Amino acid sequence: MQVSGISIGQNLANGEDVKFEGNIVSDYGKKVTSDKNEWEIKSAEEAKKSGYDKPDSLREANEYLDETSGMFSAEDRKRSMVILAEQAGDEEIKALGDEKISISDFDSRDMTTVVEKIQAKMVAAGKDLGMAEVSSDAIEQAAGSEIMATAVKQALSEADQIEAPDRETVTYLIKNDLKPTVHNIYMAEHSVVKSSDFSNAKIDIAQDESLKNQVEKVIVESGKAVSDESFAVTEFLINNDLEITPKNINYVYDLENMTLPKDSGEFAQMMAKTMALGENPKDTMLIEGYDIKAVAKDVTENVAAATDTELAYLVSEDMAITPENIKAAKNVIESGTYDSAKTAQIVDSKDASFIKAKRVLEETRLLMSEEANLGLLKKGVHIETDELAKTVENLKKQESDYYRALFGESEITDIEAKTALYNETIAGVEEVKSTPMYVLGVQNVDVSTILDIRDAGREMSVQFEKANQSYETLMTEVRPDLGDNIKMAFRNVDDIIKDMGLEATEANERAVRILGYNSIEITEENIFTMKAADETVQRTFSNMTPAVVREMIKQGENPLDMNLTELNAKAEEIKGEIADDSNERFSSFLYKLDHNGEITESEKQSFIGIFRLIEQVTQSDGSVIGALVESGRELSFSNLLSAMRSEKKAQMDVTVDDDFGGVNVTTDNAIDTQIQTAYRMNVLKDISENISPQVLKEMTEHGDINEFTFEQMKQAVREAKTDEAVISESDEYADYELQNYKADLEAAKNTETDIYRLLDNFGITNNVNNVLAMNALVTKRNTIFNRLFEYEEEFSYKDVDFDEIKEGILEKFSESLKTPEEMAEAQNTLAERAEHAMDNLLPSAENVSELDIRQLKMMQCGFSIANEMAKNETYTIPVMVGDEMTGMTLKLVHGKSKKSFIDIMFETASLGKVAISAQVNDDTLTGLFASDNEDTVAAVEASGLFEDMNMSFTHSEKLDLTKMFARLSEVRSGEDTADESTEDESTVSTRKLYSIAKDIMESIKKLRL
């Protein structure tokens, strides 16, 4: 190889360690070190040993994430993923799906925050807590990991050894501020130092009047009656140097009256509830009312029910405004043992301290909920004893963290503004769903936006409630009984529709009822206008999911300011951006089709054809439907298919000459045609989002599906939602998707730390999809390229020479190895090919499966990552080495100093793993050639391919290209880099560096055994 202007200078030792300017690129299969860092690469097994496998509790996991904020290394990235994998169980993933949040798309740290919120919401709603009878063996089996199973066994063992607490145990628990958990009571009863804490001394409170009065006050605050028994409890506290507080008095009572579980089965039941709260089994509470759910509920209720008198009492006694003290004040006031005149005067005089307490209380009420309290308690915040002012700040931070994760904002003011708009939008849409549908026909009332409909609907709802009348809502539901008064009022609707020659569909019936209620003339034109407006609202309900609303607000749009037509158009655009809706639906449809044993092969092909037809039309500009409307033909699926075929033939009859400037289509743009076309498109979109094989199967029992009109199919699809077979079909697919999510999460959790290091080095989001795609990109280089071309050929419906395409891409990369810009463009070509494979999948593939779609999505994500890496002059490219196609990684670094670097890694069946690392100075070129195949090293060294380069050769059986790539990417990122604007005589020019890389690549292509 001739390299102009560069002489061979530095000799590299062919030994175990080869040094590059202070950085050791060791035998690449071993631990790699540098001057500044030492990295321990943990395997999945080592991760378990180090505690990655299962945090002791979610509280510890969240504490870890809080502590590492701003210091997120590759190891932290992985641990964050491990924590997420352990946090997100079946119920959490299902709940996320209900909110249209994909656990695979969010950064793992952000997702942990979101899952935490989901868990709190679930627990607050009581999910997973009303369990059926379970055995201790079942609990062990369901623990989820070996570590948790061990924890279950330990908790069961400790529970077996617990006895009713004596006074020594009670003293130990109170003195050490320990809750009545299995582990705490076990430790208290088996503590060797316990007896030293206990005293049998006797103090007679009755002998000290002042002390007696104070004690009585605290007893009343605790809610207990002043009696010999309560005095005995307080004497016990005093004798053992324990603080006399309402909390401690109640704790003594509870401990001494505690009933132990009758057997291991009863305890297993208690433990199951604890684990459902996300807590460790050893933290199972043996006294009711002490678990975090009970505390969260108690605090919420105390704050919500707090009165001015209670606040005034706390102010008068100079007591902190805490939930615990509010409860104490309530007990005192109910007992009547307080200065009512004094508290009344504080309330009436607007005492400054009282006003401040009142303001803080109101602010707390606005933010506090059982769900929010659970979130804080899971983090170890003592909301029951913290002052409300502090709790308010914690609640604000918790809410801010959640929406920061969803919106990706860093500025608190931006988060607050976007959060407010998000909540108002979601609440607005939900309120509109229950608004009387007749609001759409109110004359001279603007109902073009969500807020317009909401406000007008509020007024109409009040009128119905005053008249004690039922009404139909805008949100359509399958309701067999709408109420006798509605049936009577509109009993002749079907007759009216039939007399007009229209279909007796639900859409027409609703339109007539809206017109009739508002005393509007019932004409065919008015019916259509009304049902078009109704359908627009239905599309809004379907489109405005939490995920879409979040993204819309992130993009700077205000959903509340947009009319519904604009809103739906924007929402559908966003749905396409955040997820490939069409292929997601196709994947679901194919899975359900393959697992429905009652559907014949011919029906399968028919159903797939119908699905594709619907999708092709909904993804088009609507011209096919417009043509049908103009022709006056019935809008059935057979006519739609015929129109599609006619349009394709018409499109093929186009002559292109030098004056060609585009195709002009002449159509009747009459307003009514546009309205009808838009309405039909919306109906088809409704169908496409809800259609399933089982629904189509049931429709075949009522006639030829192809002869169904759009409205008939929409109604059939909607009504079938309540059928057991359709529900079962949906549930089965949901479970399948759940297992896929869990498998992906587990795979990401067990992925080597080096993959996380690469994501970190290239600034790529740490989500599940990216982890798995990066892993495939660097560990299965050849597979991903071969699959790309295989899919292109298999799923294309055109007569294309794919060998020619492959050669074209190979040639493009070879020719582009001149500048970063040209290489980035070539890299983008690959991403476009992957995108093209997905584009062809839905309309044309004959033998595609649900699994093919999943694999293609992962491939697409991989090439998207490759595009990002290209921005740092790291390329993932296809190359023919000898007669074998391989995926090659090429990294170039050019610095301000007199040295630059070229790193190349690839693998073939014959050559094995190969790594080449070259250092380029202004007049020297030195390098290292390494392979895990001894024959390759010997053959290449003897071939003379690199004879003009000072190349050292080494054989390493443990050569790990992934570790090497991750390490070199990190080391190279620390080099001082230069751009073309700063290049001077001391810098290796970009063009020269790329020219050298190309020469090395040409030599590599000749490698063969």
Secondary structure, 3 states (H helix, E strand, C coil): CCCCCCECCCCCCCCCEEEECCEEEECCCCCCECCCCECCCCCHHHHHHCCCCCCCCHHHHHHHHHHCCCCCCHHHHHHHHHHHHHHCCHHHHHHHHHCCCCCCCCCHHHHHHHHHHHHHHHHHCCCCCCCCCCCHHHHHHCCCCHHHHHHHHHHHHHHHCCCCCCHHHHHHHHHCCCCCEHHHHHHHHCCCCHHHHCCCCCCCHHHCHHHHHHHHHHHHHHCCCCCHHHHHHHHHHHHCCCCCCHHHHHHHHHHHCCCCCCCHHHHHHHHHHHHHCCCCHHHCECCCCCCHHHHHHHHHHHHHHCCHHHHHHHHHCCCCCCHHHHHHHHHHHHHCCCCHHHHHHHHHCCCHHHHHHHHHHHHHHHHCCHHHHHHHHHCCCCCCCCCHHHHHHHHHHHHHHHHHHHHCCCCHHHHHHHHHHHHHHHHHHHHHHCCEHHHHHCCCCCCCCHHHHHHHHHHHHHHHHHCCCCCCECCCCCCCCCCHHHHHHCCCHHHHHHHCCCCCCHHHHHHHHHHHHCCCCCCHHHHHHHHHHHHHHHHHHHHCCHHHHHHHHHCCCCHHHCCHHHHHHHHHHHHHHHCCHHHHHHHHHHHHHHCCCCCCHHHHHHHHHHHHHHHHHHCCCCHHHHHHHHHCCCCEHHHHHHHHHHHHHHHHCCCCCCCCCCCCCCCCCCHHHHHHHHHHHHHHHHHHHHCCHHHHHHHHHHCCHHHCEHHHHHHHHHHHHHCHHHHHHHHHHHHHHHHHHHHHHHHHHCCCHHHHHHHHHCCCCCCHHHHHHHHHHHHCHHHHHHHHHHHHHHHCCCCCCHHHHHHHHHHHHHHHCCCHHHHHHHHHHHHHHHHHHHHHHHHHCCCCCHHHHHHHHHHHHHHHHHHHHHCCCEEEEEEEECCEEEEEEEEEEEECCCEEEEEEEEEECCCEEEEEEEEEECCEEEEEEEECCHHHHHHHHHHCCCCCCEEEEEECCCCCHHHHHHHHHHHHHCCCECCHHHCCCCCCCHHHHHHHHHHHHHHHHCCCC
